[in-house]
């Protein structure tokens, strides 16, 4: 009965937002793909191996979007190493996440996650027949969790997190949360604070483990790799230029970064700016914004030789680069001397600042970083980050780091040391996953041998 009540709620919600969905589909090209998988659960169907009843166990990993997909890189690599007998299915909710998953995991099956209708999740679980479902961070879809549990599939949460605002909301539906959390085989979370919130909502304490954040694992600390050198060349940045990157930005943070660059370029002739919007549908909008500010523009998606020129640029050598590709921000941070991490001057709650910190950049964020509160607090404790109270403080803060490169370097070294000290969550997470998986199967060839 609960499932059909939820179906009705979902239908009403979709009906309410359908004008916006249609508008974004037409204007921005979003939400056009994967409807067979989303609405009807028609994920890639598994069949037995040819000529035998041998079937490899499958691990279903779900990551909502790009950030969660990238977190899976170390986990997927270790699963392939430790359990080569298992197949891997990776699902995402967003089209950008789907594209990055296809690029990052070419030898895995990639699909869209079904919408939480009873018929869609039932069909998906039946077609996939997973041995284990792994949810990244916090994806609590009631119908899906109930269906997987009823089908005898173990469900585990990894790298779990729960913000204070989410916790307050879930407290209003505590009985439902207790029922959902009780269906998890285990809940692996990033911090003790997140663990206590899940337990208060009804999770069994003996099924909750603090593993730390896998975001710290696999973070590159080497600035000079073949990938970063190639990206520097593609963006037209010479080795002797200093780089200010504004990454994972939301509107109007690109405007703020361009104003800062307009002022500081006059003081620091060797300064370059790289903009990396958070969402792909804003790439063209940000490109136009750069040209409107009078700067020549180079886009990663086009040749470095074919850049456009905007009107009235009185500094023709001041080239702004736009990283308008998916999955390259991790590499791009290696170019940064000063790094502003977006989503922090808006109500978004901040984006991931671990990667630029890992490279030893002088990291700057705005006041709204509740999505990464524990990371920011750790970096602040080690004096490895600067939190500015408002947008107007970005220019003087960047100027200070450019005027005092030794102090900027000290901050970067402190940030990098903190990131390295937090690594190890992947190992703890893998210990948990391996225990929950069925024993390695014997193939017919092994049995014959």
TORTIVO-424770 format. One record per residue (C-alpha): residue in three letters; y, x, z. Coordinates in pm, whole numbers, plus 50000, padded with zeros to 5 digits. Each point is the difference from the previous one (the first is absolute). Layout:
BEGIN
["ALA", [Y, X, Z]];
...
REM end
This chain:
BEGIN
["UNK", [50000, 50000, 50000]];
["UNK", [50238, 50285, 50088]];
["UNK", [49940, 50154, 49659]];
["UNK", [50115, 49689, 49815]];
["UNK", [50301, 49961, 50225]];
["UNK", [50097, 50354, 49908]];
["UNK", [49938, 49920, 49632]];
["UNK", [50252, 49717, 50024]];
["UNK", [50253, 50225, 50175]];
["UNK", [49960, 50267, 49732]];
["UNK", [50044, 49745, 49719]];
["UNK", [50320, 49870, 50158]];
["UNK", [50133, 50355, 50045]];
["UNK", [49923, 50091, 49639]];
["UNK", [50165, 49679, 49879]];
["UNK", [50310, 50083, 50205]];
["UNK", [50039, 50351, 49861]];
["UNK", [49874, 49928, 49647]];
["UNK", [50353, 49988, 49846]];
["UNK", [50065, 50351, 50131]];
["UNK", [49658, 50122, 49882]];
["UNK", [50058, 49858, 49652]];
["UNK", [50348, 50152, 49982]];
["UNK", [49872, 50343, 50102]];
["UNK", [49710, 49971, 49756]];
["UNK", [50237, 49926, 49711]];
["UNK", [50285, 50234, 50092]];
["UNK", [49818, 50286, 50171]];
["UNK", [49648, 49979, 49860]];
["UNK", [49847, 49955, 50346]];
["UNK", [49698, 49789, 50103]];
["UNK", [49855, 49983, 49648]];
["UNK", [49675, 50184, 50058]];
["UNK", [49680, 49940, 50189]];
["UNK", [50016, 49622, 50039]];
["UNK", [49630, 49959, 49935]];
["UNK", [49928, 50234, 50289]];
["UNK", [50275, 49864, 50225]];
["UNK", [49953, 49627, 49950]];
["UNK", [49628, 49974, 49929]];
["UNK", [49860, 50311, 50167]];
["UNK", [49851, 50132, 49675]];
["UNK", [49982, 50360, 50110]];
["UNK", [49767, 50235, 49809]];
["UNK", [49648, 49869, 50057]];
["UNK", [49729, 50237, 50116]];
["UNK", [49654, 50001, 49844]];
["UNK", [49683, 50186, 50085]];
["UNK", [49929, 50330, 49830]];
["UNK", [49820, 49975, 49669]];
["UNK", [49622, 49975, 50034]];
["UNK", [49996, 49993, 50381]];
["UNK", [50105, 49809, 50306]];
["UNK", [50202, 50300, 50125]];
["UNK", [50359, 49915, 50090]];
["UNK", [50249, 50244, 50147]];
["UNK", [50193, 49881, 50308]];
["UNK", [50366, 49923, 49930]];
["UNK", [50301, 50068, 50221]];
["UNK", [50293, 49764, 49935]];
["UNK", [50336, 50159, 50093]];
["UNK", [50310, 49781, 49987]];
["UNK", [50351, 50146, 49982]];
["UNK", [50296, 49766, 49947]];
["UNK", [50232, 50217, 49792]];
["UNK", [50090, 50355, 49903]];
["UNK", [50049, 50138, 50351]];
["UNK", [49665, 49876, 50125]];
["UNK", [49825, 50114, 49681]];
["UNK", [50129, 50353, 50047]];
["UNK", [49878, 49998, 50359]];
["UNK", [49646, 49954, 49867]];
["UNK", [49993, 50330, 49813]];
["UNK", [49853, 50205, 50283]];
["UNK", [49765, 49718, 50106]];
["UNK", [49864, 49947, 49647]];
["UNK", [49952, 50375, 49950]];
["UNK", [49802, 50027, 50323]];
["UNK", [49790, 49691, 49925]];
["UNK", [49902, 50145, 49664]];
["UNK", [49906, 50324, 50170]];
["UNK", [49807, 49856, 50294]];
["UNK", [49853, 49688, 49837]];
["UNK", [49954, 50068, 49628]];
["UNK", [49736, 49726, 49999]];
["UNK", [50272, 49734, 50048]];
["UNK", [50214, 49827, 49739]];
["UNK", [50368, 49948, 50076]];
["UNK", [50213, 49695, 49917]];
["UNK", [50375, 50023, 50061]];
["UNK", [50208, 49682, 49991]];
["UNK", [50377, 49959, 50018]];
["UNK", [50240, 49708, 50020]];
["UNK", [50287, 50132, 49788]];
["UNK", [50003, 50109, 49637]];
["UNK", [50166, 50331, 50091]];
["UNK", [49727, 50067, 50255]];
["UNK", [49739, 49911, 49738]];
["UNK", [50150, 50245, 49752]];
["UNK", [50012, 50284, 50251]];
["UNK", [49642, 49928, 50113]];
["UNK", [49878, 50020, 49640]];
["UNK", [50177, 50333, 49963]];
["UNK", [49897, 50148, 50335]];
["UNK", [49636, 49882, 49996]];
["UNK", [49883, 50001, 49638]];
["UNK", [49633, 50015, 50100]];
["UNK", [50023, 49699, 50236]];
["UNK", [50004, 49632, 49913]];
["UNK", [50353, 49860, 50041]];
["UNK", [50081, 49628, 50015]];
["UNK", [50247, 49749, 50144]];
["UNK", [49931, 49852, 50344]];
["UNK", [49922, 49627, 49989]];
["UNK", [50250, 49752, 50137]];
["UNK", [49883, 49855, 50330]];
["UNK", [49861, 49675, 49858]];
["UNK", [49648, 49915, 50117]];
["UNK", [49859, 49985, 49646]];
["UNK", [50162, 50329, 49895]];
["UNK", [49883, 50206, 50297]];
["UNK", [49652, 49844, 49989]];
["UNK", [49959, 50093, 49633]];
["UNK", [50141, 50349, 50055]];
["UNK", [49767, 50085, 50288]];
["UNK", [49700, 49860, 49812]];
["UNK", [50079, 50197, 49683]];
["UNK", [50079, 50327, 50179]];
["UNK", [49733, 49983, 50275]];
["UNK", [50158, 50277, 50210]];
["UNK", [49823, 50188, 50276]];
["UNK", [50334, 50062, 50175]];
["UNK", [50354, 49865, 49964]];
["UNK", [50280, 50240, 50100]];
["UNK", [50351, 49857, 50044]];
["UNK", [50295, 50241, 50012]];
["UNK", [50278, 49962, 50261]];
["UNK", [49989, 49624, 50074]];
["UNK", [49876, 49740, 49754]];
["UNK", [49892, 49688, 50188]];
["UNK", [49907, 49736, 49743]];
["UNK", [49807, 49733, 50195]];
["UNK", [49784, 49854, 49723]];
["UNK", [49902, 50342, 49867]];
["UNK", [49913, 50138, 50343]];
["UNK", [49796, 49690, 50088]];
["UNK", [49814, 50008, 49667]];
["UNK", [49914, 50370, 50025]];
["UNK", [49883, 49958, 50357]];
["UNK", [49786, 49697, 49912]];
["UNK", [49843, 50200, 49718]];
["UNK", [49890, 50267, 50246]];
["UNK", [50250, 50260, 49879]];
["UNK", [50145, 50243, 50255]];
["UNK", [50382, 50003, 50003]];
["UNK", [50206, 50289, 50133]];
["UNK", [50374, 50064, 50023]];
["UNK", [50120, 50357, 49949]];
["UNK", [50341, 50157, 50060]];
["UNK", [50092, 49671, 50169]];
["UNK", [50352, 49925, 50110]];
["UNK", [50184, 49704, 50145]];
["UNK", [50377, 49993, 50031]];
["UNK", [50175, 49824, 50285]];
["UNK", [50121, 49723, 49769]];
["UNK", [49649, 49942, 49861]];
["UNK", [49861, 49993, 50352]];
["UNK", [50249, 49733, 50106]];
["UNK", [49904, 49789, 49699]];
["UNK", [49625, 50036, 50058]];
["UNK", [50042, 49903, 50364]];
["UNK", [50089, 49650, 49881]];
["UNK", [49654, 49965, 49844]];
["UNK", [49807, 50191, 50266]];
["UNK", [49683, 49781, 49982]];
["UNK", [49969, 50061, 49625]];
["UNK", [50067, 50371, 50047]];
["UNK", [49733, 50025, 50268]];
["UNK", [49751, 49839, 49762]];
["UNK", [50092, 50232, 49711]];
["UNK", [50007, 50322, 50203]];
["UNK", [49664, 49911, 50149]];
["UNK", [49845, 50018, 49653]];
["UNK", [50093, 50366, 49954]];
["UNK", [49731, 50255, 50065]];
["UNK", [50270, 50247, 50098]];
["UNK", [50379, 50043, 49999]];
["UNK", [50129, 50355, 49957]];
["UNK", [50375, 50019, 50069]];
["UNK", [50273, 50260, 49987]];
["UNK", [50136, 49989, 50357]];
["UNK", [49921, 49880, 50350]];
["UNK", [50283, 49749, 49968]];
["UNK", [49840, 49836, 49697]];
["UNK", [49664, 49998, 50178]];
["UNK", [50142, 49819, 50303]];
["UNK", [50160, 49734, 49778]];
["UNK", [49672, 49927, 49822]];
["UNK", [49815, 49980, 50331]];
["UNK", [50263, 49764, 50137]];
["UNK", [49948, 49779, 49693]];
["UNK", [49629, 49978, 50073]];
["UNK", [49829, 50308, 49858]];
["UNK", [49714, 50136, 50211]];
["UNK", [50112, 50331, 50161]];
["UNK", [49667, 50167, 49920]];
["UNK", [50061, 49933, 49630]];
["UNK", [50348, 50155, 49987]];
["UNK", [50044, 50375, 49948]];
["UNK", [50317, 50210, 49966]];
["UNK", [49939, 50239, 49711]];
["UNK", [50357, 50096, 49914]];
["UNK", [50154, 49951, 49657]];
["UNK", [49825, 50119, 49684]];
["UNK", [50349, 50023, 49849]];
["UNK", [50027, 50344, 50157]];
["UNK", [49675, 50119, 49840]];
["UNK", [50008, 50130, 49647]];
["UNK", [50377, 50051, 50022]];
["UNK", [50084, 50300, 49786]];
["UNK", [50203, 50276, 50162]];
["UNK", [50008, 50233, 49697]];
["UNK", [50319, 49957, 49801]];
["UNK", [49892, 50221, 49712]];
["UNK", [49708, 49837, 49825]];
["UNK", [49934, 49958, 49630]];
["UNK", [50086, 49630, 50032]];
["UNK", [50331, 50054, 50180]];
["UNK", [50104, 50280, 49762]];
["UNK", [49921, 49779, 49702]];
["UNK", [50198, 49711, 50147]];
["UNK", [50298, 50226, 50070]];
["UNK", [49994, 50110, 49638]];
["UNK", [49964, 49643, 49871]];
["UNK", [50304, 49890, 50202]];
["UNK", [50205, 50295, 49872]];
["UNK", [50056, 50158, 50341]];
["UNK", [50023, 50379, 50010]];
["UNK", [49851, 50198, 50292]];
["UNK", [50342, 50114, 50120]];
["UNK", [50138, 49646, 50038]];
["UNK", [49995, 49809, 50328]];
["UNK", [49852, 49652, 49988]];
["UNK", [50102, 49683, 50184]];
["UNK", [49734, 49730, 49962]];
["UNK", [50049, 49636, 50094]];
["UNK", [49648, 49860, 49989]];
["UNK", [49830, 49664, 50055]];
["UNK", [50345, 49843, 49977]];
["UNK", [50091, 49632, 50008]];
["UNK", [50324, 49838, 49889]];
["UNK", [50275, 50113, 50078]];
["UNK", [49872, 50341, 50112]];
["UNK", [50021, 50150, 49651]];
["UNK", [50368, 49906, 49997]];
["UNK", [50047, 50178, 50333]];
["UNK", [49820, 50311, 49876]];
["UNK", [50207, 50010, 49679]];
["UNK", [50324, 49977, 50198]];
["UNK", [49883, 50289, 50216]];
["UNK", [49909, 50204, 49693]];
["UNK", [50332, 49923, 49829]];
["UNK", [50187, 50149, 50297]];
["UNK", [49774, 50297, 50073]];
["UNK", [49953, 50110, 49640]];
["UNK", [50363, 50114, 50003]];
["UNK", [49927, 50220, 50303]];
["UNK", [49654, 50126, 49908]];
["UNK", [49967, 50078, 49629]];
["UNK", [49630, 50081, 50036]];
["UNK", [49910, 49655, 50139]];
["UNK", [49775, 49760, 49809]];
["UNK", [49909, 49640, 50081]];
["UNK", [49663, 49832, 49946]];
["UNK", [49969, 49624, 50050]];
["UNK", [49662, 49835, 50059]];
["UNK", [50021, 49620, 50036]];
["UNK", [49724, 49839, 50204]];
["UNK", [49920, 49726, 49745]];
["UNK", [49925, 50057, 49632]];
["UNK", [50183, 49686, 49889]];
["UNK", [50329, 50161, 50110]];
["UNK", [49968, 50315, 49788]];
["UNK", [50222, 49872, 49719]];
["UNK", [50251, 49856, 50245]];
["UNK", [50037, 50336, 50176]];
["UNK", [50024, 50185, 49668]];
["UNK", [50295, 49780, 49905]];
["UNK", [50157, 50061, 50340]];
["UNK", [49988, 50377, 49945]];
["UNK", [50166, 49969, 49659]];
["UNK", [50265, 49767, 50141]];
["UNK", [50088, 50277, 50249]];
["UNK", [50066, 50230, 49707]];
["UNK", [49707, 50236, 50036]];
["UNK", [49768, 50110, 49723]];
["UNK", [49648, 49880, 50076]];
["UNK", [49652, 50132, 49945]];
["UNK", [49699, 49776, 50056]];
["UNK", [49658, 50133, 50085]];
["UNK", [49843, 49751, 49759]];
["UNK", [50182, 50154, 49702]];
["UNK", [50051, 50349, 49867]];
["UNK", [50239, 50223, 50192]];
["UNK", [50183, 50069, 49673]];
["UNK", [50081, 49636, 49931]];
["UNK", [50230, 49898, 50284]];
["UNK", [50270, 49740, 49977]];
["UNK", [50367, 50049, 50073]];
["UNK", [50207, 49752, 50189]];
["UNK", [50373, 49932, 49953]];
["UNK", [50279, 50213, 50145]];
["UNK", [49788, 50270, 50162]];
["UNK", [50243, 50276, 50092]];
["UNK", [49712, 50229, 50107]];
["UNK", [49772, 50019, 49697]];
["UNK", [49772, 50254, 50168]];
["UNK", [49929, 49765, 50293]];
["UNK", [49663, 49865, 49893]];
["UNK", [49835, 49732, 50215]];
["UNK", [49623, 49962, 49973]];
["UNK", [49814, 49672, 50035]];
["UNK", [49632, 50013, 50093]];
["UNK", [49887, 49682, 49826]];
["UNK", [49625, 50055, 50011]];
["UNK", [49743, 49888, 50256]];
["UNK", [49805, 50228, 50231]];
["UNK", [50220, 50311, 49961]];
["UNK", [50230, 49963, 50301]];
["UNK", [49761, 50201, 50218]];
["UNK", [50040, 50294, 49763]];
["UNK", [50372, 49943, 49950]];
["UNK", [50078, 50043, 50370]];
["UNK", [49895, 50366, 49958]];
["UNK", [50323, 50056, 49805]];
["UNK", [50227, 49872, 50278]];
["UNK", [50227, 50220, 50207]];
["UNK", [50151, 49685, 50152]];
["UNK", [49803, 49675, 49998]];
["UNK", [50131, 49652, 50072]];
["UNK", [49716, 49751, 50053]];
["UNK", [50090, 49648, 49892]];
["UNK", [49938, 49658, 50146]];
["UNK", [50180, 50124, 50310]];
["UNK", [50353, 49887, 49913]];
["UNK", [49866, 49650, 49932]];
["UNK", [49797, 49754, 50204]];
["UNK", [49678, 50128, 49836]];
["UNK", [49915, 50217, 50303]];
["UNK", [49970, 50335, 49827]];
["UNK", [49756, 50168, 49764]];
["UNK", [49764, 50292, 50052]];
["UNK", [50185, 50314, 50112]];
["UNK", [49685, 50202, 50074]];
["UNK", [49971, 50156, 49654]];
["UNK", [50351, 50154, 49980]];
["UNK", [49959, 50113, 50361]];
["UNK", [49672, 50167, 49905]];
["UNK", [50177, 50203, 49733]];
["UNK", [50259, 50114, 50253]];
["UNK", [50295, 49818, 49846]];
["UNK", [50303, 49908, 50211]];
["UNK", [49917, 49631, 50042]];
["UNK", [50264, 49731, 50049]];
["UNK", [49936, 49631, 50069]];
["UNK", [50212, 49699, 50085]];
["UNK", [49984, 49801, 50325]];
["UNK", [49733, 49748, 49892]];
["UNK", [49665, 50176, 50016]];
["UNK", [49788, 49762, 50207]];
["UNK", [49710, 50028, 49752]];
["UNK", [49970, 50367, 50094]];
["UNK", [50140, 49991, 50352]];
["UNK", [49732, 50224, 50150]];
["UNK", [50038, 50256, 49719]];
["UNK", [50378, 50007, 50034]];
["UNK", [49978, 50033, 50378]];
["UNK", [49760, 50292, 49964]];
["UNK", [50224, 50173, 49747]];
["UNK", [50307, 49940, 50216]];
["UNK", [49823, 50145, 50305]];
["UNK", [49934, 50316, 49799]];
["UNK", [50353, 49996, 49850]];
["UNK", [49856, 49963, 49652]];
["UNK", [50199, 49703, 49866]];
["UNK", [50355, 49865, 49991]];
["UNK", [50061, 49627, 50052]];
["UNK", [50339, 49883, 49875]];
["UNK", [50147, 49680, 50145]];
["UNK", [50152, 49865, 49677]];
["UNK", [50028, 50058, 49626]];
["UNK", [50339, 50170, 50027]];
["UNK", [49844, 50283, 50200]];
["UNK", [49776, 50117, 49714]];
["UNK", [50267, 50211, 49828]];
["UNK", [50108, 50207, 50304]];
["UNK", [49638, 50040, 50111]];
["UNK", [49886, 50136, 49664]];
["UNK", [50312, 50220, 49986]];
["UNK", [49920, 50149, 50340]];
["UNK", [49650, 50099, 49886]];
["UNK", [50129, 50154, 49679]];
["UNK", [50266, 50196, 50189]];
["UNK", [49746, 50121, 50258]];
["UNK", [49678, 50080, 49810]];
["UNK", [49857, 50192, 50297]];
["UNK", [50026, 49691, 50222]];
["UNK", [49856, 49780, 49725]];
["UNK", [49710, 50243, 49968]];
["UNK", [49941, 49995, 50377]];
["UNK", [49986, 49619, 49995]];
["UNK", [49757, 50008, 49709]];
["UNK", [49770, 50249, 50172]];
["UNK", [49997, 49784, 50314]];
["UNK", [49914, 49690, 49794]];
["UNK", [49720, 50179, 49817]];
["UNK", [49852, 50130, 50326]];
["UNK", [49995, 49647, 50145]];
["UNK", [49822, 49858, 49696]];
["UNK", [49733, 50270, 50012]];
["UNK", [49945, 49940, 50372]];
["UNK", [49919, 49632, 49934]];
["UNK", [49726, 50055, 49745]];
["UNK", [49635, 49909, 50063]];
["UNK", [49995, 49619, 49972]];
["UNK", [49785, 50013, 49687]];
["UNK", [49720, 50176, 50186]];
["UNK", [50006, 49745, 50282]];
["UNK", [50012, 49711, 49752]];
["UNK", [49712, 50141, 49798]];
["UNK", [49783, 50035, 50311]];
["UNK", [50052, 49627, 50057]];
["UNK", [49931, 49896, 49640]];
["UNK", [49685, 50208, 49967]];
["UNK", [49857, 49838, 50315]];
["UNK", [50063, 49653, 49856]];
["UNK", [49842, 50068, 49661]];
["UNK", [49631, 49935, 49937]];
["UNK", [49776, 50305, 49992]];
["UNK", [49997, 50186, 49669]];
["UNK", [49757, 49830, 49767]];
["UNK", [49713, 50168, 49825]];
["UNK", [50016, 49974, 49625]];
["UNK", [49674, 49937, 49812]];
["UNK", [50008, 50363, 49884]];
["UNK", [50028, 50128, 50357]];
["UNK", [49717, 49777, 50118]];
["UNK", [49779, 50123, 49715]];
["UNK", [50079, 50358, 50087]];
REM end
